[in-house]
């Protein structure tokens, strides 16, 4: 008996929650997200960024000058 | 690019110490290019790649292959030392050097475009990666 009562209460609580969620989803129904029609591009060369190249440029020039026999 | 790309890995570490010693022994570093290297460059057999290493513009002879491998190992050692002192990766430093080395090619010498094609440098600016300064 006790088990059944608890079960019934749980069911009732679940039902209430479901009702609240349904209400919320009905309110939020106007927010729509469309999938982009263009494919998403991921740049795989992010490990060499232009700002890094600019920062290293002076040191690279120096290295080339100082080791001219291998460059 | 894929056909002629040289992949410097294993042997490079062994050469780092050697090149560091050479760099210390020749601090003025006004050393000239090896005549065989200068000749292969001038003949357009080898050229500069965007990654900072030398590559083969035409199928290499065993002697040219060995020459390029040796130079690329020395280059990688030099890039590794500079990468450490500048807090960058070897790849980043090598790439930045590649930008400069392609810019420095003389008319008649070969270089590789970002797309992987080998081109002969003429009077106009070379075709380089958009990230090059």
N, CA and C atoms of all chains as a GROMACS GRO file, in nm:
protein
  612
    1UNK      N    1   0.083  -0.122   0.000
    1UNK     CA    2   0.000   0.000   0.000
    1UNK      C    3   0.086   0.126   0.000
    2UNK      N    4   0.181   0.125   0.094
    2UNK     CA    5   0.268   0.245   0.106
    2UNK      C    6   0.343   0.267  -0.025
    3UNK      N    7   0.395   0.157  -0.078
    3UNK     CA    8   0.469   0.162  -0.204
    3UNK      C    9   0.385   0.223  -0.316
    4UNK      N   10   0.263   0.178  -0.322
    4UNK     CA   11   0.174   0.226  -0.428
    4UNK      C   12   0.148   0.375  -0.415
    5UNK      N   13   0.130   0.417  -0.286
    5UNK     CA   14   0.103   0.560  -0.263
    5UNK      C   15   0.221   0.647  -0.310
    6UNK      N   16   0.340   0.601  -0.268
    6UNK     CA   17   0.461   0.676  -0.308
    6UNK      C   18   0.470   0.681  -0.460
    7UNK      N   19   0.447   0.568  -0.519
    7UNK     CA   20   0.454   0.559  -0.666
    7UNK      C   21   0.357   0.657  -0.730
    8UNK      N   22   0.237   0.664  -0.675
    8UNK     CA   23   0.135   0.753  -0.730
    8UNK      C   24   0.177   0.899  -0.717
    9UNK      N   25   0.242   0.929  -0.599
    9UNK     CA   26   0.286   1.067  -0.575
    9UNK      C   27   0.396   1.105  -0.676
   10UNK      N   28   0.486   1.010  -0.692
   10UNK     CA   29   0.596   1.034  -0.788
   10UNK      C   30   0.541   1.063  -0.927
   11UNK      N   31   0.441   0.985  -0.961
   11UNK     CA   32   0.381   0.998  -1.094
   11UNK      C   33   0.318   1.136  -1.110
   12UNK      N   34   0.250   1.177  -0.998
   12UNK     CA   35   0.182   1.308  -1.000
   12UNK      C   36   0.286   1.419  -1.015
   13UNK      N   37   0.396   1.408  -0.937
   13UNK     CA   38   0.501   1.510  -0.945
   13UNK      C   39   0.559   1.515  -1.086
   14UNK      N   40   0.584   1.398  -1.138
   14UNK     CA   41   0.638   1.389  -1.275
   14UNK      C   42   0.544   1.454  -1.375
   15UNK      N   43   0.416   1.432  -1.356
   15UNK     CA   44   0.315   1.490  -1.444
   15UNK      C   45   0.317   1.641  -1.440
   16UNK      N   46   0.333   1.694  -1.317
   16UNK     CA   47   0.337   1.840  -1.300
   16UNK      C   48   0.459   1.898  -1.373
   17UNK      N   49   0.571   1.831  -1.350
   17UNK     CA   50   0.695   1.876  -1.414
   17UNK      C   51   0.678   1.877  -1.566
   18UNK      N   52   0.619   1.773  -1.615
   18UNK     CA   53   0.599   1.761  -1.760
   18UNK      C   54   0.512   1.875  -1.811
   19UNK      N   55   0.410   1.909  -1.732
   19UNK     CA   56   0.320   2.018  -1.771
   19UNK      C   57   0.395   2.150  -1.776
   20UNK      N   58   0.480   2.173  -1.672
   20UNK     CA   59   0.557   2.298  -1.667
   20UNK      C   60   0.650   2.305  -1.789
   21UNK      N   61   0.718   2.194  -1.817
   21UNK     CA   62   0.813   2.191  -1.928
   21UNK      C   63   0.742   2.214  -2.062
   22UNK      N   64   0.626   2.155  -2.074
   22UNK     CA   65   0.550   2.172  -2.198
   22UNK      C   66   0.514   2.319  -2.215
   23UNK      N   67   0.471   2.381  -2.102
   23UNK     CA   68   0.437   2.523  -2.105
   23UNK      C   69   0.556   2.608  -2.146
   24UNK      N   70   0.674   2.576  -2.090
   24UNK     CA   71   0.794   2.652  -2.119
   24UNK      C   72   0.835   2.638  -2.266
   25UNK      N   73   0.827   2.514  -2.312
   25UNK     CA   74   0.866   2.493  -2.451
   25UNK      C   75   0.770   2.562  -2.546
   26UNK      N   76   0.644   2.572  -2.502
   26UNK     CA   77   0.547   2.643  -2.584
   26UNK      C   78   0.581   2.791  -2.592
   27UNK      N   79   0.627   2.848  -2.475
   27UNK     CA   80   0.665   2.989  -2.471
   27UNK      C   81   0.791   3.014  -2.554
   28UNK      N   82   0.885   2.917  -2.543
   28UNK     CA   83   1.013   2.933  -2.612
   28UNK      C   84   1.004   2.894  -2.759
   29UNK      N   85   0.890   2.854  -2.800
   29UNK     CA   86   0.874   2.804  -2.937
   29UNK      C   87   0.907   2.905  -3.046
   30UNK      N   88   0.907   3.034  -3.012
   30UNK     CA   89   0.932   3.134  -3.114
   30UNK      C   90   1.081   3.150  -3.146
   31UNK      N   91   1.169   3.092  -3.060
   31UNK     CA   92   1.313   3.101  -3.086
   31UNK      C   93   1.353   2.988  -3.181
   32UNK      N   94   1.400   3.025  -3.296
   32UNK     CA   95   1.437   2.923  -3.395
   32UNK      C   96   1.583   2.937  -3.434
   33UNK      N   97   1.650   2.826  -3.441
   33UNK     CA   98   1.791   2.828  -3.485
   33UNK      C   99   1.800   2.752  -3.617
   34UNK      N  100   1.846   2.822  -3.718
   34UNK     CA  101   1.862   2.757  -3.850
   34UNK      C  102   2.004   2.707  -3.867
   35UNK      N  103   2.018   2.595  -3.934
   35UNK     CA  104   2.153   2.546  -3.965
   35UNK      C  105   2.210   2.633  -4.076
   36UNK      N  106   2.342   2.666  -4.069
   36UNK     CA  107   2.399   2.749  -4.175
   36UNK      C  108   2.398   2.677  -4.309
   37UNK      N  109   2.370   2.752  -4.415
   37UNK     CA  110   2.366   2.687  -4.547
   37UNK      C  111   2.505   2.669  -4.608
   38UNK      N  112   2.606   2.737  -4.549
   38UNK     CA  113   2.744   2.718  -4.597
   38UNK      C  114   2.816   2.622  -4.503
   39UNK      N  115   2.908   2.540  -4.555
   39UNK     CA  116   2.979   2.449  -4.466
   39UNK      C  117   3.071   2.526  -4.371
   40UNK      N  118   3.088   2.473  -4.252
   40UNK     CA  119   3.174   2.539  -4.152
   40UNK      C  120   3.319   2.506  -4.186
   41UNK      N  121   3.399   2.610  -4.202
   41UNK     CA  122   3.541   2.588  -4.238
   41UNK      C  123   3.627   2.600  -4.113
   42UNK      N  124   3.716   2.505  -4.094
   42UNK     CA  125   3.809   2.511  -3.981
   42UNK      C  126   3.950   2.522  -4.038
   43UNK      N  127   4.018   2.630  -4.002
   43UNK     CA  128   4.154   2.650  -4.051
   43UNK      C  129   4.251   2.565  -3.971
   44UNK      N  130   4.317   2.471  -4.039
   44UNK     CA  131   4.408   2.379  -3.970
   44UNK      C  132   4.547   2.438  -3.948
   45UNK      N  133   4.571   2.557  -4.002
   45UNK     CA  134   4.704   2.618  -3.988
   45UNK      C  135   4.709   2.717  -3.872
   46UNK      N  136   4.621   2.700  -3.774
   46UNK     CA  137   4.616   2.798  -3.665
   46UNK      C  138   4.742   2.797  -3.578
   47UNK      N  139   4.824   2.692  -3.589
   47UNK     CA  140   4.945   2.690  -3.507
   47UNK      C  141   5.052   2.786  -3.560
   48UNK      N  142   5.038   2.834  -3.683
   48UNK     CA  143   5.127   2.940  -3.732
   48UNK      C  144   5.039   3.058  -3.765
   49UNK      N  145   5.034   3.152  -3.673
   49UNK     CA  146   4.952   3.272  -3.695
   49UNK      C  147   5.039   3.386  -3.742
   50UNK      N  148   4.976   3.476  -3.818
   50UNK     CA  149   5.049   3.587  -3.878
   50UNK      C  150   5.122   3.671  -3.773
   51UNK      N  151   5.059   3.693  -3.659
   51UNK     CA  152   5.124   3.776  -3.556
   51UNK      C  153   5.251   3.709  -3.505
   52UNK      N  154   5.252   3.577  -3.502
   52UNK     CA  155   5.372   3.503  -3.459
   52UNK      C  156   5.482   3.521  -3.564
   53UNK      N  157   5.445   3.510  -3.690
   53UNK     CA  158   5.541   3.525  -3.800
   53UNK      C  159   5.603   3.665  -3.795
   54UNK      N  160   5.521   3.765  -3.771
   54UNK     CA  161   5.572   3.903  -3.762
   54UNK      C  162   5.667   3.920  -3.644
   55UNK      N  163   5.633   3.856  -3.534
   55UNK     CA  164   5.717   3.868  -3.414
   55UNK      C  165   5.854   3.803  -3.436
   56UNK      N  166   5.856   3.690  -3.509
   56UNK     CA  167   5.979   3.615  -3.527
   56UNK      C  168   6.063   3.664  -3.645
   57UNK      N  169   6.008   3.754  -3.724
   57UNK     CA  170   6.073   3.793  -3.850
   57UNK      C  171   6.216   3.846  -3.830
   58UNK      N  172   6.235   3.932  -3.733
   58UNK     CA  173   6.368   3.989  -3.709
   58UNK      C  174   6.470   3.883  -3.672
   59UNK      N  175   6.429   3.792  -3.583
   59UNK     CA  176   6.519   3.684  -3.540
   59UNK      C  177   6.550   3.589  -3.655
   60UNK      N  178   6.453   3.566  -3.741
   60UNK     CA  179   6.474   3.478  -3.856
   60UNK      C  180   6.576   3.539  -3.952
   61UNK      N  181   6.563   3.670  -3.975
   61UNK     CA  182   6.658   3.740  -4.063
   61UNK      C  183   6.800   3.731  -4.006
   62UNK      N  184   6.812   3.747  -3.876
   62UNK     CA  185   6.942   3.741  -3.808
   62UNK      C  186   7.004   3.602  -3.824
   63UNK      N  187   6.923   3.501  -3.802
   63UNK     CA  188   6.971   3.362  -3.813
   63UNK      C  189   7.023   3.333  -3.954
   64UNK      N  190   6.949   3.379  -4.054
   64UNK     CA  191   6.988   3.355  -4.194
   64UNK      C  192   7.120   3.426  -4.225
   65UNK      N  193   7.133   3.550  -4.177
   65UNK     CA  194   7.257   3.626  -4.199
   65UNK      C  195   7.377   3.559  -4.133
   66UNK      N  196   7.355   3.512  -4.010
   66UNK     CA  197   7.467   3.458  -3.933
   66UNK      C  198   7.505   3.316  -3.972
   67UNK      N  199   7.419   3.249  -4.048
   67UNK     CA  200   7.449   3.111  -4.091
   67UNK      C  201   7.435   3.099  -4.242
   68UNK      N  202   7.492   3.195  -4.312
   68UNK     CA  203   7.470   3.205  -4.457
   68UNK      C  204   7.511   3.079  -4.534
   69UNK      N  205   7.600   2.999  -4.478
   69UNK     CA  206   7.647   2.880  -4.551
   69UNK      C  207   7.540   2.772  -4.563
   70UNK      N  208   7.440   2.772  -4.475
   70UNK     CA  209   7.335   2.668  -4.485
   70UNK      C  210   7.206   2.723  -4.546
   71UNK      N  211   7.202   2.853  -4.575
   71UNK     CA  212   7.080   2.911  -4.632
   71UNK      C  213   7.098   2.957  -4.777
   72UNK      N  214   5.431   1.958  -5.375
   72UNK     CA  215   5.481   1.966  -5.238
   72UNK      C  216   5.497   1.825  -5.182
   73UNK      N  217   5.394   1.741  -5.198
   73UNK     CA  218   5.401   1.609  -5.137
   73UNK      C  219   5.509   1.523  -5.199
   74UNK      N  220   5.525   1.539  -5.330
   74UNK     CA  221   5.621   1.455  -5.400
   74UNK      C  222   5.764   1.481  -5.358
   75UNK      N  223   5.793   1.608  -5.336
   75UNK     CA  224   5.934   1.644  -5.315
   75UNK      C  225   5.961   1.688  -5.172
   76UNK      N  226   5.859   1.690  -5.091
   76UNK     CA  227   5.880   1.743  -4.956
   76UNK      C  228   5.973   1.653  -4.876
   77UNK      N  229   6.065   1.718  -4.809
   77UNK     CA  230   6.161   1.648  -4.726
   77UNK      C  231   6.116   1.660  -4.584
   78UNK      N  232   6.112   1.548  -4.516
   78UNK     CA  233   6.060   1.550  -4.380
   78UNK      C  234   6.174   1.536  -4.279
   79UNK      N  235   6.215   1.645  -4.218
   79UNK     CA  236   6.327   1.636  -4.124
   79UNK      C  237   6.279   1.590  -3.986
   80UNK      N  238   6.322   1.479  -3.945
   80UNK     CA  239   6.282   1.435  -3.810
   80UNK      C  240   6.399   1.376  -3.733
   81UNK      N  241   6.409   1.246  -3.736
   81UNK     CA  242   6.500   1.173  -3.649
   81UNK      C  243   6.643   1.222  -3.643
   82UNK      N  244   6.706   1.229  -3.758
   82UNK     CA  245   6.848   1.263  -3.762
   82UNK      C  246   6.878   1.403  -3.712
   83UNK      N  247   6.777   1.489  -3.716
   83UNK     CA  248   6.799   1.630  -3.683
   83UNK      C  249   6.854   1.649  -3.542
   84UNK      N  250   6.798   1.576  -3.447
   84UNK     CA  251   6.840   1.594  -3.308
   84UNK      C  252   6.988   1.565  -3.290
   85UNK      N  253   7.036   1.464  -3.362
   85UNK     CA  254   7.176   1.428  -3.353
   85UNK      C  255   7.265   1.540  -3.406
   86UNK      N  256   7.211   1.617  -3.498
   86UNK     CA  257   7.291   1.721  -3.561
   86UNK      C  258   7.287   1.853  -3.485
   87UNK      N  259   7.195   1.864  -3.390
   87UNK     CA  260   7.181   1.992  -3.319
   87UNK      C  261   7.311   2.029  -3.248
   88UNK      N  262   7.365   1.935  -3.176
   88UNK     CA  263   7.488   1.961  -3.102
   88UNK      C  264   7.602   1.997  -3.197
   89UNK      N  265   7.608   1.924  -3.309
   89UNK     CA  266   7.714   1.948  -3.408
   89UNK      C  267   7.705   2.090  -3.462
   90UNK      N  268   7.584   2.131  -3.501
   90UNK     CA  269   7.566   2.264  -3.558
   90UNK      C  270   7.592   2.372  -3.454
   91UNK      N  271   7.552   2.346  -3.330
   91UNK     CA  272   7.577   2.442  -3.223
   91UNK      C  273   7.727   2.462  -3.208
   92UNK      N  274   7.802   2.353  -3.217
   92UNK     CA  275   7.947   2.360  -3.207
   92UNK      C  276   8.005   2.439  -3.325
   93UNK      N  277   7.952   2.414  -3.443
   93UNK     CA  278   7.998   2.485  -3.564
   93UNK      C  279   7.969   2.634  -3.549
   94UNK      N  280   7.848   2.666  -3.500
   94UNK     CA  281   7.809   2.805  -3.484
   94UNK      C  282   7.902   2.878  -3.387
   95UNK      N  283   7.946   2.805  -3.283
   95UNK     CA  284   8.036   2.865  -3.186
   95UNK      C  285   8.176   2.882  -3.246
   96UNK      N  286   8.216   2.784  -3.326
   96UNK     CA  287   8.350   2.787  -3.384
   96UNK      C  288   8.362   2.896  -3.490
   97UNK      N  289   8.250   2.926  -3.556
   97UNK     CA  290   8.253   3.028  -3.662
   97UNK      C  291   8.156   3.140  -3.626
   98UNK      N  292   8.192   3.223  -3.530
   98UNK     CA  293   8.098   3.327  -3.486
   98UNK      C  294   8.078   3.437  -3.589
   99UNK      N  295   8.178   3.465  -3.669
   99UNK     CA  296   8.162   3.569  -3.769
   99UNK      C  297   8.064   3.524  -3.878
  100UNK      N  298   8.064   3.393  -3.906
  100UNK     CA  299   7.967   3.330  -3.997
  100UNK      C  300   7.960   3.397  -4.133
  101UNK      N  301   8.072   3.434  -4.184
  101UNK     CA  302   8.073   3.487  -4.320
  101UNK      C  303   8.107   3.375  -4.418
  102UNK      N  304   8.085   3.252  -4.370
  102UNK     CA  305   8.118   3.135  -4.452
  102UNK      C  306   8.036   3.133  -4.580
  103UNK      N  307   8.097   3.084  -4.684
  103UNK     CA  308   8.033   3.077  -4.815
  103UNK      C  309   7.954   2.947  -4.827
  104UNK      N  310   7.864   2.947  -4.924
  104UNK     CA  311   7.792   2.823  -4.956
  104UNK      C  312   7.888   2.723  -5.017
  105UNK      N  313   7.862   2.597  -4.989
  105UNK     CA  314   7.937   2.489  -5.053
  105UNK      C  315   7.921   2.503  -5.206
  106UNK      N  316   8.029   2.489  -5.285
  106UNK     CA  317   8.016   2.508  -5.432
  106UNK      C  318   7.911   2.417  -5.496
  107UNK      N  319   7.900   2.293  -5.447
  107UNK     CA  320   7.800   2.200  -5.502
  107UNK      C  321   7.658   2.249  -5.474
  108UNK      N  322   7.640   2.304  -5.354
  108UNK     CA  323   7.510   2.359  -5.316
  108UNK      C  324   7.478   2.481  -5.402
  109UNK      N  325   7.574   2.570  -5.415
  109UNK     CA  326   7.554   2.691  -5.496
  109UNK      C  327   7.520   2.654  -5.641
  110UNK      N  328   7.588   2.551  -5.693
  110UNK     CA  329   7.565   2.509  -5.832
  110UNK      C  330   7.424   2.451  -5.849
  111UNK      N  331   7.382   2.364  -5.755
  111UNK     CA  332   7.249   2.301  -5.764
  111UNK      C  333   7.138   2.406  -5.752
  112UNK      N  334   7.161   2.504  -5.671
  112UNK     CA  335   7.066   2.615  -5.656
  112UNK      C  336   7.055   2.695  -5.785
  113UNK      N  337   7.172   2.732  -5.837
  113UNK     CA  338   7.176   2.814  -5.958
  113UNK      C  339   7.115   2.740  -6.077
  114UNK      N  340   7.132   2.607  -6.079
  114UNK     CA  341   7.080   2.526  -6.189
  114UNK      C  342   6.929   2.499  -6.176
  115UNK      N  343   6.870   2.540  -6.062
  115UNK     CA  344   6.728   2.519  -6.041
  115UNK      C  345   6.691   2.375  -6.008
  116UNK      N  346   6.789   2.295  -5.967
  116UNK     CA  347   6.760   2.157  -5.928
  116UNK      C  348   6.696   2.152  -5.790
  117UNK      N  349   6.738   2.244  -5.705
  117UNK     CA  350   6.681   2.253  -5.570
  117UNK      C  351   6.632   2.396  -5.547
  118UNK      N  352   6.540   2.409  -5.453
  118UNK     CA  353   6.485   2.542  -5.425
  118UNK      C  354   6.431   2.552  -5.284
  119UNK      N  355   6.378   2.670  -5.254
  119UNK     CA  356   6.328   2.700  -5.120
  119UNK      C  357   6.179   2.664  -5.108
  120UNK      N  358   6.145   2.595  -5.000
  120UNK     CA  359   6.006   2.559  -4.972
  120UNK      C  360   5.947   2.659  -4.871
  121UNK      N  361   5.814   2.674  -4.868
  121UNK     CA  362   5.754   2.766  -4.771
  121UNK      C  363   5.778   2.726  -4.625
  122UNK      N  364   5.812   2.599  -4.602
  122UNK     CA  365   5.831   2.554  -4.463
  122UNK      C  366   5.970   2.583  -4.408
  123UNK      N  367   6.055   2.648  -4.488
  123UNK     CA  368   6.188   2.685  -4.438
  123UNK      C  369   6.298   2.585  -4.471
  124UNK      N  370   6.264   2.482  -4.549
  124UNK     CA  371   6.364   2.380  -4.585
  124UNK      C  372   6.383   2.378  -4.737
  125UNK      N  373   6.491   2.314  -4.778
  125UNK     CA  374   6.519   2.300  -4.921
  125UNK      C  375   6.442   2.181  -4.976
  126UNK      N  376   6.402   2.191  -5.100
  126UNK     CA  377   6.332   2.080  -5.165
  126UNK      C  378   6.384   2.060  -5.306
  127UNK      N  379   6.341   1.951  -5.368
  127UNK     CA  380   6.388   1.916  -5.502
  127UNK      C  381   6.286   1.963  -5.606
  128UNK      N  382   6.330   2.052  -5.691
  128UNK     CA  383   6.242   2.099  -5.798
  128UNK      C  384   6.237   1.997  -5.912
  129UNK      N  385   6.345   1.920  -5.927
  129UNK     CA  386   6.350   1.810  -6.024
  129UNK      C  387   6.403   1.687  -5.950
  130UNK      N  388   6.385   1.570  -6.010
  130UNK     CA  389   6.430   1.446  -5.945
  130UNK      C  390   6.581   1.456  -5.916
  131UNK      N  391   6.620   1.438  -5.789
  131UNK     CA  392   6.760   1.461  -5.753
  131UNK      C  393   6.852   1.341  -5.780
  132UNK      N  394   6.978   1.372  -5.803
  132UNK     CA  395   7.080   1.268  -5.807
  132UNK      C  396   7.109   1.230  -5.662
  133UNK      N  397   7.168   1.112  -5.638
  133UNK     CA  398   7.200   1.076  -5.499
  133UNK      C  399   7.287   1.180  -5.428
  134UNK      N  400   7.378   1.242  -5.502
  134UNK     CA  401   7.466   1.343  -5.441
  134UNK      C  402   7.387   1.466  -5.398
  135UNK      N  403   7.294   1.509  -5.483
  135UNK     CA  404   7.213   1.628  -5.448
  135UNK      C  405   7.118   1.596  -5.333
  136UNK      N  406   7.066   1.473  -5.335
  136UNK     CA  407   6.976   1.433  -5.226
  136UNK      C  408   7.051   1.439  -5.091
  137UNK      N  409   7.172   1.387  -5.090
  137UNK     CA  410   7.252   1.385  -4.967
  137UNK      C  411   7.286   1.527  -4.923
  138UNK      N  412   7.318   1.611  -5.019
  138UNK     CA  413   7.352   1.751  -4.992
  138UNK      C  414   7.235   1.824  -4.925
  139UNK      N  415   7.116   1.805  -4.982
  139UNK     CA  416   6.996   1.871  -4.930
  139UNK      C  417   6.961   1.818  -4.792
  140UNK      N  418   6.972   1.687  -4.774
  140UNK     CA  419   6.942   1.629  -4.643
  140UNK      C  420   7.034   1.687  -4.536
  141UNK      N  421   7.161   1.697  -4.569
  141UNK     CA  422   7.259   1.752  -4.475
  141UNK      C  423   7.225   1.897  -4.439
  142UNK      N  424   7.195   1.977  -4.540
  142UNK     CA  425   7.163   2.118  -4.515
  142UNK      C  426   7.034   2.132  -4.435
  143UNK      N  427   6.936   2.048  -4.467
  143UNK     CA  428   6.809   2.057  -4.395
  143UNK      C  429   6.823   2.015  -4.249
  144UNK      N  430   6.910   1.920  -4.222
  144UNK     CA  431   6.935   1.882  -4.082
  144UNK      C  432   7.000   1.998  -4.009
  145UNK      N  433   7.094   2.064  -4.074
  145UNK     CA  434   7.160   2.180  -4.012
  145UNK      C  435   7.062   2.295  -3.993
  146UNK      N  436   6.974   2.313  -4.092
  146UNK     CA  437   6.872   2.418  -4.079
  146UNK      C  438   6.780   2.388  -3.962
  147UNK      N  439   6.738   2.262  -3.951
  147UNK     CA  440   6.646   2.228  -3.842
  147UNK      C  441   6.712   2.251  -3.706
  148UNK      N  442   6.839   2.221  -3.696
  148UNK     CA  443   6.911   2.245  -3.571
  148UNK      C  444   6.915   2.394  -3.539
  149UNK      N  445   6.940   2.475  -3.642
  149UNK     CA  446   6.945   2.620  -3.623
  149UNK      C  447   6.806   2.674  -3.585
  150UNK      N  448   6.702   2.624  -3.651
  150UNK     CA  449   6.565   2.667  -3.619
  150UNK      C  450   6.528   2.627  -3.476
  151UNK      N  451   6.571   2.508  -3.437
  151UNK     CA  452   6.539   2.458  -3.303
  151UNK      C  453   6.598   2.549  -3.196
  152UNK      N  454   6.725   2.588  -3.215
  152UNK     CA  455   6.791   2.676  -3.118
  152UNK      C  456   6.721   2.812  -3.112
  153UNK      N  457   6.686   2.867  -3.229
  153UNK     CA  458   6.619   2.998  -3.233
  153UNK      C  459   6.478   2.990  -3.177
  154UNK      N  460   6.411   2.879  -3.203
  154UNK     CA  461   6.275   2.862  -3.151
  154UNK      C  462   6.277   2.863  -2.999
  155UNK      N  463   6.379   2.797  -2.943
  155UNK     CA  464   6.390   2.792  -2.797
  155UNK      C  465   6.416   2.931  -2.739
  156UNK      N  466   6.505   3.007  -2.803
  156UNK     CA  467   6.539   3.138  -2.747
  156UNK      C  468   6.428   3.241  -2.770
  157UNK      N  469   6.338   3.216  -2.864
  157UNK     CA  470   6.229   3.311  -2.889
  157UNK      C  471   6.094   3.262  -2.835
  158UNK      N  472   6.095   3.146  -2.772
  158UNK     CA  473   5.970   3.093  -2.716
  158UNK      C  474   5.867   3.058  -2.821
  159UNK      N  475   5.915   3.007  -2.934
  159UNK     CA  476   5.822   2.966  -3.041
  159UNK      C  477   5.845   2.819  -3.072
  160UNK      N  478   5.768   2.766  -3.164
  160UNK     CA  479   5.789   2.627  -3.203
  160UNK      C  480   5.887   2.624  -3.322
  161UNK      N  481   5.949   2.509  -3.342
  161UNK     CA  482   6.043   2.492  -3.454
  161UNK      C  483   5.970   2.520  -3.585
  162UNK      N  484   5.847   2.471  -3.594
  162UNK     CA  485   5.766   2.489  -3.714
  162UNK      C  486   5.739   2.638  -3.742
  163UNK      N  487   5.707   2.712  -3.637
  163UNK     CA  488   5.680   2.856  -3.653
  163UNK      C  489   5.805   2.930  -3.698
  164UNK      N  490   5.918   2.897  -3.635
  164UNK     CA  491   6.042   2.967  -3.670
  164UNK      C  492   6.088   2.930  -3.810
  165UNK      N  493   6.074   2.803  -3.845
  165UNK     CA  494   6.113   2.757  -3.978
  165UNK      C  495   6.026   2.823  -4.085
  166UNK      N  496   5.898   2.834  -4.057
  166UNK     CA  497   5.806   2.896  -4.153
  166UNK      C  498   5.843   3.043  -4.176
  167UNK      N  499   5.870   3.115  -4.066
  167UNK     CA  500   5.909   3.256  -4.077
  167UNK      C  501   6.038   3.270  -4.158
  168UNK      N  502   6.132   3.179  -4.135
  168UNK     CA  503   6.257   3.179  -4.213
  168UNK      C  504   6.227   3.151  -4.360
  169UNK      N  505   6.134   3.058  -4.385
  169UNK     CA  506   6.095   3.024  -4.522
  169UNK      C  507   6.042   3.146  -4.597
  170UNK      N  508   5.963   3.230  -4.527
  170UNK     CA  509   5.913   3.354  -4.587
  170UNK      C  510   6.030   3.439  -4.635
  171UNK      N  511   6.132   3.452  -4.548
  171UNK     CA  512   6.250   3.533  -4.580
  171UNK      C  513   6.334   3.470  -4.689
  172UNK      N  514   6.351   3.338  -4.682
  172UNK     CA  515   6.438   3.270  -4.779
  172UNK      C  516   6.378   3.274  -4.920
  173UNK      N  517   6.246   3.266  -4.929
  173UNK     CA  518   6.181   3.276  -5.061
  173UNK      C  519   6.194   3.420  -5.113
  174UNK      N  520   6.178   3.516  -5.022
  174UNK     CA  521   6.192   3.656  -5.062
  174UNK      C  522   6.334   3.686  -5.111
  175UNK      N  523   6.432   3.614  -5.055
  175UNK     CA  524   6.573   3.637  -5.089
  175UNK      C  525   6.619   3.562  -5.214
  176UNK      N  526   6.536   3.475  -5.270
  176UNK     CA  527   6.580   3.400  -5.389
  176UNK      C  528   6.612   3.498  -5.501
  177UNK      N  529   6.712   3.460  -5.580
  177UNK     CA  530   6.756   3.547  -5.690
  177UNK      C  531   6.690   3.500  -5.820
  178UNK      N  532   6.673   3.591  -5.918
  178UNK     CA  533   6.613   3.549  -6.045
  178UNK      C  534   6.685   3.426  -6.102
  179UNK      N  535   6.605   3.329  -6.145
  179UNK     CA  536   6.659   3.203  -6.196
  179UNK      C  537   6.653   3.091  -6.095
  180UNK      N  538   6.648   3.124  -5.965
  180UNK     CA  539   6.641   3.022  -5.861
  180UNK      C  540   6.496   2.974  -5.844
  181UNK      N  541   6.482   2.853  -5.790
  181UNK     CA  542   6.349   2.794  -5.772
  181UNK      C  543   6.296   2.817  -5.632
  182UNK      N  544   6.161   2.831  -5.624
  182UNK     CA  545   6.094   2.834  -5.494
  182UNK      C  546   5.959   2.766  -5.510
  183UNK      N  547   5.904   2.722  -5.399
  183UNK     CA  548   5.775   2.655  -5.402
  183UNK      C  549   5.665   2.751  -5.356
  184UNK      N  550   5.555   2.753  -5.429
  184UNK     CA  551   5.442   2.840  -5.393
  184UNK      C  552   5.363   2.775  -5.279
  185UNK      N  553   5.275   2.852  -5.211
  185UNK     CA  554   5.192   2.790  -5.106
  185UNK      C  555   5.110   2.673  -5.160
  186UNK      N  556   5.076   2.676  -5.288
  186UNK     CA  557   4.999   2.567  -5.348
  186UNK      C  558   5.081   2.443  -5.377
  187UNK      N  559   5.214   2.453  -5.367
  187UNK     CA  560   5.300   2.337  -5.386
  187UNK      C  561   5.372   2.331  -5.520
  188UNK      N  562   5.344   2.427  -5.608
  188UNK     CA  563   5.409   2.426  -5.740
  188UNK      C  564   5.548   2.490  -5.731
  189UNK      N  565   5.640   2.439  -5.811
  189UNK     CA  566   5.773   2.499  -5.816
  189UNK      C  567   5.774   2.608  -5.922
  190UNK      N  568   5.824   2.723  -5.884
  190UNK     CA  569   5.832   2.836  -5.976
  190UNK      C  570   5.974   2.887  -5.982
  191UNK      N  571   6.008   2.945  -6.099
  191UNK     CA  572   6.138   3.008  -6.112
  191UNK      C  573   6.123   3.156  -6.080
  192UNK      N  574   6.207   3.202  -5.991
  192UNK     CA  575   6.200   3.343  -5.952
  192UNK      C  576   6.238   3.432  -6.070
  193UNK      N  577   6.153   3.532  -6.092
  193UNK     CA  578   6.186   3.631  -6.196
  193UNK      C  579   6.199   3.767  -6.127
  194UNK      N  580   6.188   3.872  -6.203
  194UNK     CA  581   6.205   4.005  -6.147
  194UNK      C  582   6.095   4.047  -6.051
  195UNK      N  583   5.976   3.985  -6.064
  195UNK     CA  584   5.862   4.024  -5.980
  195UNK      C  585   5.870   3.958  -5.842
  196UNK      N  586   5.782   4.003  -5.753
  196UNK     CA  587   5.779   3.948  -5.617
  196UNK      C  588   5.736   3.802  -5.621
  197UNK      N  589   5.796   3.716  -5.538
  197UNK     CA  590   5.757   3.575  -5.539
  197UNK      C  591   5.619   3.553  -5.478
  198UNK      N  592   5.558   3.442  -5.515
  198UNK     CA  593   5.426   3.407  -5.462
  198UNK      C  594   5.447   3.340  -5.325
  199UNK      N  595   5.409   3.410  -5.219
  199UNK     CA  596   5.432   3.357  -5.084
  199UNK      C  597   5.302   3.342  -5.007
  200UNK      N  598   5.311   3.275  -4.893
  200UNK     CA  599   5.197   3.256  -4.805
  200UNK      C  600   5.147   3.393  -4.758
  201UNK      N  601   5.015   3.404  -4.739
  201UNK     CA  602   4.954   3.532  -4.699
  201UNK      C  603   5.002   3.578  -4.562
  202UNK      N  604   5.054   3.484  -4.482
  202UNK     CA  605   5.100   3.522  -4.347
  202UNK      C  606   5.242   3.577  -4.347
  203UNK      N  607   5.311   3.572  -4.461
  203UNK     CA  608   5.449   3.623  -4.466
  203UNK      C  609   5.450   3.776  -4.453
  204UNK      N  610   5.545   3.829  -4.377
  204UNK     CA  611   5.549   3.975  -4.360
  204UNK      C  612   5.588   4.047  -4.490
   0.00000   0.00000   0.00000
